[in-house]
């Protein structure tokens, strides 16, 4: 390949590279979160681009766990994926089609709804999160560089990340974005997982980071 030019040598993990780069900022290490079977303890399961029925057949462990978790419990599963995947067709109770590469925009619109309706866990944000709002920016950080400023249009791009903006970007209707947000925020607990498909494009560590910031806890699979 080097004789042709224009290629990159492999670095990090060839498969979940962007997730591997993003997750230490949230959990301190990679794959340090819950396993798929823990979704049995949740009221709601939301899968962003996660399709273990197709992608986890080697050894069958996560395929088996996904089937058992859905069969044995009263678990409502929402699959957010550009494709009507096996997961959406067989185990998904709802399929939310989304334009490829726009998961971060969806999450931004959802968090905007959380803030607008006061559904966020502010105590958790104040105690554990750095940079979500101006009061918790690192020392020396410029003003309006927090995540809330980015969502409210006070950041560098000046664009407010409303659900209307997210709807135009993602192709998901505004009312459905609001409904998804409210259901995720009020399901206690809610299990959120992201697959590796959404992070396989340029600069998609931001995709992985956004899904980690989605309304509830997230784990990669």
SEVEX-105103 format. One record per residue: x negated, y, z of N, C-alpha, C, CB in turn; residue in three letters. Coordinates in steps of 0.2 Angstrom, whole numbers, padded with zeros to 4 digits, always signed. Glycine has a CB too. Example, Ala and Ser with C-alpha at 12.3 -4.5 7.8 and 13.67 -1.06 7.14 Angstrom:
BEGIN
-0066-0028+0039-0062-0022+0039-0066-0016+0039-0057-0022+0045ALA;-0064-0011+0035-0068-0005+0036-0064+0000+0039-0070-0003+0029SER;
//
This chain:
BEGIN
-0004-0006+0000+0000+0000+0000-0004+0006+0000+0005+0000+0006UNK;-0010+0006+0003-0014+0012+0004-0017+0014-0003-0020+0011+0008UNK;-0017+0009-0008-0020+0011-0015-0015+0015-0018-0021+0004-0019UNK;-0008+0014-0017-0003+0018-0020-0002+0025-0016+0004+0015-0019UNK;-0004+0026-0010-0004+0032-0006+0003+0033-0004-0006+0038-0011UNK;+0004+0038+0001+0010+0040+0003+0014+0036+0008+0015+0041-0003UNK;+0010+0031+0011+0013+0027+0016+0010+0028+0023+0012+0019+0014UNK;+0013+0025+0028+0011+0026+0035+0009+0019+0037+0016+0030+0039UNK;+0004+0019+0041+0002+0013+0044+0007+0012+0050-0005+0013+0047UNK;+0009+0006+0052+0014+0005+0058+0011+0007+0064+0016-0002+0058UNK;+0015+0010+0068+0013+0012+0075+0019+0011+0080+0011+0020+0076UNK;+0018+0010+0086+0023+0009+0091+0026+0002+0089+0028+0014+0091UNK;+0032+0001+0091+0036-0005+0089+0039-0004+0082+0041-0007+0095UNK;+0038-0009+0078+0041-0008+0071+0049-0008+0071+0038-0013+0067UNK;+0052-0011+0076+0059-0011+0076+0063-0006+0079+0061-0018+0079UNK;+0062-0005+0086+0065+0000+0089+0061+0006+0091+0069-0002+0096UNK;+0057+0008+0086+0052+0013+0088+0054+0020+0091+0048+0015+0082UNK;+0060+0023+0088+0062+0029+0091+0065+0028+0098+0067+0032+0086UNK;+0069+0023+0099+0072+0021+0105+0066+0021+0110+0076+0015+0106UNK;+0061+0017+0108+0055+0016+0113+0052+0023+0115+0050+0011+0110UNK;+0052+0028+0110+0049+0034+0112+0053+0038+0116+0047+0038+0105UNK;+0060+0037+0115+0065+0042+0119+0066+0039+0126+0071+0042+0115UNK;+0067+0033+0127+0069+0030+0133+0065+0032+0139+0070+0023+0133UNK;+0058+0032+0139+0054+0033+0145+0056+0040+0148+0047+0033+0143UNK;+0059+0045+0144+0061+0051+0147+0067+0051+0151+0062+0056+0141UNK;+0071+0045+0150+0077+0044+0154+0077+0039+0160+0083+0042+0149UNK;+0073+0034+0158+0073+0028+0163+0066+0027+0166+0075+0022+0160UNK;+0060+0030+0163+0054+0029+0165+0050+0023+0162+0054+0028+0173UNK;+0054+0019+0158+0051+0013+0154+0056+0011+0149+0049+0007+0159UNK;+0055+0007+0145+0059+0004+0140+0063-0002+0142+0055+0003+0133UNK;+0069-0002+0140+0073-0008+0141+0074-0009+0149+0071-0014+0138UNK;+0075-0004+0152+0075-0004+0160+0083-0004+0162+0071+0001+0163UNK;+0087-0005+0158+0094-0004+0160+0098-0011+0160+0098+0001+0155UNK;+0105-0010+0160+0109-0016+0161+0109-0021+0155+0116-0014+0163UNK;+0110-0027+0156+0111-0032+0151+0118-0032+0148+0109-0039+0153UNK;+0119-0035+0142+0126-0034+0139+0132-0037+0143+0126-0037+0132UNK;+0130-0043+0147+0135-0046+0151+0138-0042+0157+0132-0053+0154UNK;+0134-0037+0159+0137-0032+0164+0143-0028+0162+0131-0027+0166UNK;+0144-0028+0155+0150-0025+0153+0156-0028+0155+0150-0025+0145UNK;+0156-0034+0158+0162-0038+0161+0164-0034+0167+0160-0045+0162UNK;+0160-0030+0170+0162-0026+0176+0165-0019+0174+0156-0025+0180UNK;+0165-0018+0168+0168-0011+0166+0175-0011+0163+0163-0009+0160UNK;+0178-0005+0163+0185-0004+0161+0185-0003+0153+0188+0002+0164UNK;+0179-0001+0151+0179+0001+0144+0171+0000+0141+0181+0009+0143UNK;+0171-0003+0135+0164-0004+0132+0164+0000+0126+0163-0011+0131UNK;+0159+0004+0125+0158+0008+0119+0151+0006+0115+0159+0016+0120UNK;+0152+0004+0109+0146+0002+0106+0144+0007+0100+0146-0005+0103UNK;+0138+0010+0100+0136+0014+0095+0132+0010+0090+0133+0021+0097UNK;+0134+0009+0084+0130+0005+0079+0127-0001+0082+0124+0009+0077UNK;+0130-0005+0087+0128-0011+0090+0132-0017+0087+0128-0010+0098UNK;+0129-0022+0084+0132-0027+0081+0129-0034+0083+0133-0026+0074UNK;+0129-0036+0089+0126-0042+0091+0128-0048+0088+0126-0043+0099UNK;+0135-0048+0085+0137-0054+0082+0133-0055+0075+0145-0053+0080UNK;+0130-0050+0073+0126-0051+0066+0119-0051+0068+0128-0046+0061UNK;+0117-0046+0072+0110-0045+0073+0106-0049+0078+0109-0038+0074UNK;+0110-0052+0082+0107-0056+0088+0108-0063+0088+0110-0053+0095UNK;+0108-0066+0082+0110-0073+0081+0103-0077+0082+0113-0075+0074UNK;+0097-0074+0082+0091-0078+0084+0091-0080+0091+0085-0074+0082UNK;+0092-0087+0092+0093-0089+0099+0100-0089+0102+0088-0085+0104UNK;+0104-0084+0099+0111-0084+0101+0112-0081+0108+0113-0091+0101UNK;+0108-0079+0111+0109-0077+0118+0114-0071+0119+0103-0075+0122UNK;+0112-0065+0115+0117-0059+0116+0123-0060+0112+0113-0053+0113UNK;+0123-0065+0106+0129-0067+0103+0134-0070+0108+0127-0071+0097UNK;+0131-0075+0111+0135-0079+0116+0138-0074+0122+0131-0085+0119UNK;+0133-0070+0124+0135-0066+0130+0141-0061+0128+0129-0062+0132UNK;+0140-0058+0122+0145-0054+0119+0152-0057+0118+0143-0051+0112UNK;+0152-0063+0116+0158-0067+0115+0161-0069+0122+0157-0074+0111UNK;+0157-0071+0126+0160-0073+0133+0162-0067+0137+0154-0076+0137UNK;+0159-0061+0136+0161-0055+0140+0168-0053+0138+0156-0050+0139UNK;+0169-0053+0131+0175-0051+0129+0181-0056+0130+0174-0050+0121UNK;+0179-0062+0130+0184-0067+0130+0186-0068+0138+0182-0074+0128UNK;+0182-0068+0142+0183-0069+0149+0186-0063+0153+0177-0071+0153UNK;+0185-0057+0151+0188-0052+0154+0193-0048+0150+0182-0047+0156UNK;+0196-0043+0154+0201-0038+0151+0197-0032+0149+0207-0037+0155UNK;+0192-0033+0144+0188-0027+0142+0190-0024+0135+0181-0030+0142UNK;+0191-0018+0135+0193-0014+0129+0187-0012+0126+0198-0008+0130UNK;+0185-0014+0119+0179-0012+0116+0180-0007+0110+0176-0019+0114UNK;+0177-0002+0110+0177+0003+0105+0170+0002+0101+0178+0010+0107UNK;+0170+0001+0094+0164+0001+0090+0164+0007+0086+0164-0006+0086UNK;+0158+0011+0087+0157+0017+0083+0152+0015+0078+0155+0023+0087UNK;+0153+0014+0071+0149+0012+0066+0151+0014+0059+0148+0004+0067UNK;+0146+0015+0055+0148+0017+0048+0151+0011+0045+0142+0019+0044UNK;+0149+0005+0046+0151-0001+0043+0157-0005+0048+0146-0006+0043UNK;+0162-0008+0044+0166-0012+0048+0163-0019+0049+0173-0013+0044UNK;+0159-0019+0054+0154-0024+0056+0158-0030+0059+0149-0022+0061UNK;+0154-0036+0060+0157-0041+0063+0159-0040+0070+0152-0047+0063UNK;+0156-0036+0073+0158-0034+0080+0164-0030+0080+0152-0029+0083UNK;+0165-0026+0075+0171-0022+0075+0177-0026+0073+0171-0016+0070UNK;+0176-0031+0068+0181-0035+0066+0183-0041+0070+0179-0039+0059UNK;+0178-0043+0074+0180-0049+0078+0181-0047+0086+0174-0054+0078UNK;+0177-0043+0088+0178-0042+0096+0180-0034+0097+0171-0043+0099UNK;+0180-0030+0092+0182-0023+0093+0189-0022+0093+0179-0019+0088UNK;+0192-0019+0098+0199-0017+0099+0200-0010+0095+0201-0016+0106UNK;+0195-0006+0094+0195+0000+0090+0189+0000+0086+0196+0006+0094UNK;+0189+0002+0080+0184+0004+0075+0184+0012+0074+0183+0000+0069UNK;+0178+0015+0075+0178+0022+0074+0173+0023+0068+0176+0026+0080UNK;+0175+0024+0062+0170+0025+0057+0166+0032+0057+0173+0024+0050UNK;+0160+0032+0056+0156+0038+0057+0151+0039+0051+0152+0038+0064UNK;+0150+0045+0049+0145+0046+0044+0138+0044+0046+0145+0053+0041UNK;+0134+0040+0042+0128+0037+0044+0123+0043+0047+0124+0034+0039UNK;+0120+0042+0052+0115+0047+0055+0118+0053+0058+0111+0050+0049UNK;+0124+0053+0060+0128+0059+0063+0130+0057+0071+0134+0061+0059UNK;+0127+0052+0073+0129+0050+0080+0127+0056+0085+0126+0044+0083UNK;+0122+0059+0084+0120+0064+0089+0125+0070+0089+0113+0067+0087UNK;+0127+0071+0083+0132+0077+0082+0139+0075+0086+0134+0078+0075UNK;+0140+0068+0085+0146+0066+0089+0146+0067+0096+0148+0059+0087UNK;+0140+0065+0099+0139+0066+0106+0139+0073+0108+0132+0062+0108UNK;+0136+0077+0104+0136+0084+0106+0143+0087+0106+0132+0088+0100UNK;+0147+0085+0101+0154+0087+0102+0158+0085+0108+0158+0085+0095UNK;+0156+0078+0110+0159+0075+0115+0157+0079+0122+0157+0068+0116UNK;+0151+0080+0122+0148+0084+0129+0151+0091+0129+0141+0084+0129UNK;+0152+0094+0123+0156+0100+0123+0163+0100+0126+0156+0103+0116UNK;+0166+0094+0124+0173+0093+0127+0172+0092+0135+0176+0087+0124UNK;+0167+0088+0137+0166+0087+0144+0166+0093+0148+0160+0083+0145UNK;+0162+0098+0145+0160+0104+0149+0167+0109+0149+0154+0108+0146UNK;+0170+0109+0143+0176+0113+0142+0181+0111+0147+0178+0113+0135UNK;+0182+0104+0148+0187+0102+0152+0185+0100+0159+0190+0096+0149UNK;+0179+0101+0161+0176+0100+0168+0176+0093+0169+0180+0104+0173UNK;+0174+0088+0165+0174+0081+0166+0167+0079+0167+0177+0078+0160UNK;+0162+0083+0167+0155+0081+0168+0154+0079+0176+0150+0086+0166UNK;+0149+0075+0177+0147+0074+0184+0142+0079+0186+0145+0066+0185UNK;+0144+0085+0188+0139+0090+0189+0135+0088+0195+0143+0096+0191UNK;+0137+0085+0200+0133+0083+0206+0127+0079+0203+0137+0079+0211UNK;+0128+0074+0199+0123+0070+0196+0118+0074+0192+0126+0064+0192UNK;+0121+0078+0188+0117+0083+0183+0112+0087+0188+0121+0087+0179UNK;+0115+0090+0193+0111+0094+0197+0105+0091+0201+0115+0098+0202UNK;+0107+0084+0203+0102+0081+0207+0097+0077+0203+0106+0076+0211UNK;+0098+0075+0197+0094+0070+0193+0091+0073+0186+0097+0064+0192UNK;+0094+0078+0184+0093+0080+0177+0089+0086+0177+0099+0080+0173UNK;+0084+0087+0172+0080+0093+0171+0082+0096+0165+0072+0091+0172UNK;+0084+0102+0164+0085+0105+0158+0092+0105+0155+0080+0102+0153UNK;+0096+0102+0159+0103+0102+0157+0106+0109+0156+0108+0098+0161UNK;+0105+0113+0162+0107+0120+0162+0101+0125+0164+0113+0121+0166UNK;+0103+0131+0164+0098+0136+0165+0095+0136+0172+0100+0143+0164UNK;+0099+0134+0177+0097+0133+0184+0092+0127+0185+0103+0132+0188UNK;+0091+0123+0180+0087+0117+0181+0082+0116+0175+0091+0111+0181UNK;+0080+0122+0172+0075+0122+0168+0068+0121+0171+0075+0128+0163UNK;+0063+0118+0168+0056+0118+0171+0054+0126+0172+0051+0114+0167UNK;+0049+0127+0176+0046+0133+0177+0043+0136+0171+0041+0133+0183UNK;+0044+0142+0169+0041+0144+0163+0044+0143+0156+0034+0142+0162UNK;+0050+0139+0157+0054+0138+0150+0057+0144+0148+0059+0132+0152UNK;+0058+0145+0142+0061+0151+0139+0069+0151+0141+0060+0152+0132UNK;+0072+0157+0141+0079+0157+0142+0083+0154+0137+0081+0164+0144UNK;+0089+0151+0138+0093+0148+0133+0090+0142+0129+0095+0153+0128UNK;+0085+0139+0133+0082+0133+0130+0085+0126+0133+0074+0133+0131UNK;+0090+0127+0137+0093+0121+0141+0098+0118+0136+0096+0123+0147UNK;+0100+0112+0138+0104+0108+0133+0111+0111+0133+0105+0101+0136UNK;+0113+0114+0138+0120+0117+0138+0120+0123+0134+0122+0120+0146UNK;+0115+0127+0134+0114+0133+0129+0114+0130+0122+0108+0137+0130UNK;+0111+0125+0120+0111+0122+0114+0119+0120+0112+0107+0116+0113UNK;+0122+0117+0116+0129+0115+0115+0134+0121+0114+0132+0111+0120UNK;+0133+0126+0118+0137+0132+0118+0135+0137+0113+0137+0135+0125UNK;+0130+0136+0109+0128+0141+0103+0124+0146+0105+0134+0144+0100UNK;+0121+0146+0111+0116+0151+0114+0109+0149+0112+0117+0152+0121UNK;+0108+0143+0109+0101+0141+0108+0098+0144+0101+0101+0133+0107UNK;+0093+0141+0099+0089+0144+0093+0093+0144+0087+0083+0140+0092UNK;+0098+0138+0086+0101+0138+0080+0108+0142+0080+0103+0131+0078UNK;+0110+0144+0086+0116+0149+0086+0122+0145+0084+0115+0155+0082UNK;+0123+0139+0084+0129+0135+0082+0132+0132+0088+0127+0130+0077UNK;+0138+0133+0089+0142+0130+0095+0144+0123+0093+0148+0134+0097UNK;+0142+0118+0097+0144+0111+0095+0151+0109+0097+0138+0107+0098UNK;+0156+0112+0095+0163+0111+0096+0165+0104+0093+0167+0117+0094UNK;+0170+0101+0096+0173+0095+0092+0175+0096+0085+0178+0092+0096UNK;+0177+0103+0084+0178+0104+0077+0172+0104+0072+0181+0111+0076UNK;+0166+0107+0075+0160+0106+0071+0158+0099+0071+0155+0110+0075UNK;+0159+0095+0076+0157+0088+0076+0161+0084+0071+0157+0085+0083UNK;+0168+0086+0070+0172+0082+0066+0170+0084+0059+0179+0085+0067UNK;+0168+0090+0057+0166+0091+0050+0159+0087+0049+0165+0099+0049UNK;+0155+0087+0054+0149+0083+0052+0149+0076+0052+0144+0085+0058UNK;+0153+0073+0056+0154+0066+0057+0159+0062+0053+0155+0064+0064UNK;+0164+0066+0051+0170+0063+0048+0175+0060+0052+0168+0058+0043UNK;+0174+0061+0059+0179+0059+0064+0184+0065+0066+0176+0056+0070UNK;+0190+0064+0066+0195+0069+0067+0194+0072+0074+0202+0066+0067UNK;+0195+0079+0074+0194+0082+0081+0198+0079+0086+0196+0090+0080UNK;+0204+0078+0085+0208+0075+0091+0206+0068+0093+0215+0074+0088UNK;+0203+0064+0088+0200+0058+0090+0194+0059+0095+0199+0053+0084UNK;+0190+0064+0093+0184+0065+0097+0186+0067+0104+0180+0071+0094UNK;+0191+0071+0105+0193+0073+0111+0196+0067+0115+0199+0079+0111UNK;+0200+0063+0112+0202+0057+0115+0197+0052+0117+0207+0054+0110UNK;+0192+0051+0113+0187+0047+0115+0183+0049+0121+0182+0046+0109UNK;+0182+0056+0121+0178+0059+0126+0182+0058+0133+0177+0066+0125UNK;+0188+0059+0133+0192+0059+0139+0192+0052+0142+0199+0061+0138UNK;+0193+0047+0137+0193+0040+0139+0187+0037+0142+0196+0036+0133UNK;+0181+0039+0139+0175+0037+0141+0173+0040+0148+0169+0039+0136UNK;+0175+0047+0148+0173+0050+0155+0177+0048+0161+0174+0058+0154UNK;+0183+0046+0159+0188+0044+0165+0188+0036+0166+0195+0046+0164UNK;+0185+0032+0162+0184+0025+0163+0178+0024+0168+0183+0021+0156UNK;+0180+0021+0174+0175+0020+0179+0175+0013+0181+0177+0025+0185UNK;+0170+0009+0179+0164+0011+0175+0165+0010+0167+0158+0008+0177UNK;+0161+0014+0163+0161+0013+0156+0154+0010+0154+0163+0019+0152UNK;+0154+0005+0150+0148+0003+0147+0146+0005+0140+0148-0005+0148UNK;+0141+0009+0139+0139+0012+0133+0133+0008+0130+0139+0019+0133UNK;+0133+0006+0124+0127+0003+0122+0125+0005+0115+0127-0005+0121UNK;+0119+0006+0113+0117+0008+0106+0113+0003+0103+0113+0015+0106UNK;+0115+0002+0097+0111-0003+0093+0105+0000+0090+0115-0006+0087UNK;+0101-0003+0086+0095-0001+0083+0095+0003+0077+0089-0006+0083UNK;+0101+0001+0073+0102+0004+0067+0102+0012+0067+0109+0002+0064UNK;+0106+0015+0072+0106+0022+0072+0099+0026+0072+0111+0025+0077UNK;+0094+0022+0075+0088+0026+0076+0083+0024+0070+0085+0024+0083UNK;+0085+0021+0065+0080+0019+0060+0080+0024+0054+0082+0012+0057UNK;+0079+0030+0055+0078+0035+0050+0074+0041+0053+0085+0038+0048UNK;+0072+0046+0049+0067+0051+0051+0070+0055+0057+0066+0056+0045UNK;+0065+0056+0062+0067+0060+0068+0073+0057+0072+0068+0067+0066UNK;+0074+0051+0071+0080+0048+0075+0079+0047+0082+0082+0042+0071UNK;+0073+0048+0085+0072+0048+0092+0077+0053+0095+0065+0050+0094UNK;+0079+0058+0091+0084+0063+0094+0091+0059+0094+0085+0069+0090UNK;+0092+0055+0089+0098+0051+0090+0099+0046+0096+0099+0046+0083UNK;+0093+0043+0097+0092+0039+0103+0093+0043+0110+0086+0035+0103UNK;+0090+0049+0110+0091+0053+0116+0098+0055+0117+0086+0059+0115UNK;+0101+0057+0111+0108+0059+0112+0113+0054+0114+0111+0062+0105UNK;+0112+0048+0112+0116+0042+0114+0115+0041+0122+0115+0036+0110UNK;+0109+0042+0124+0107+0042+0131+0111+0047+0135+0099+0042+0132UNK;+0112+0053+0132+0116+0058+0136+0123+0058+0135+0113+0065+0133UNK;+0126+0052+0131+0133+0052+0130+0136+0052+0137+0134+0046+0126UNK;+0143+0053+0137+0146+0054+0144+0145+0049+0149+0153+0054+0142UNK;+0143+0043+0148+0141+0038+0153+0135+0035+0152+0147+0034+0154UNK;+0133+0030+0156+0127+0026+0156+0126+0023+0149+0127+0022+0162UNK;+0120+0022+0146+0119+0019+0140+0113+0015+0140+0118+0025+0135UNK;+0113+0009+0137+0108+0005+0136+0106+0002+0129+0109-0001+0141UNK;+0100+0001+0127+0099-0001+0120+0099-0008+0119+0092+0002+0118UNK;+0102-0010+0113+0102-0017+0112+0102-0018+0104+0109-0021+0115UNK;
//
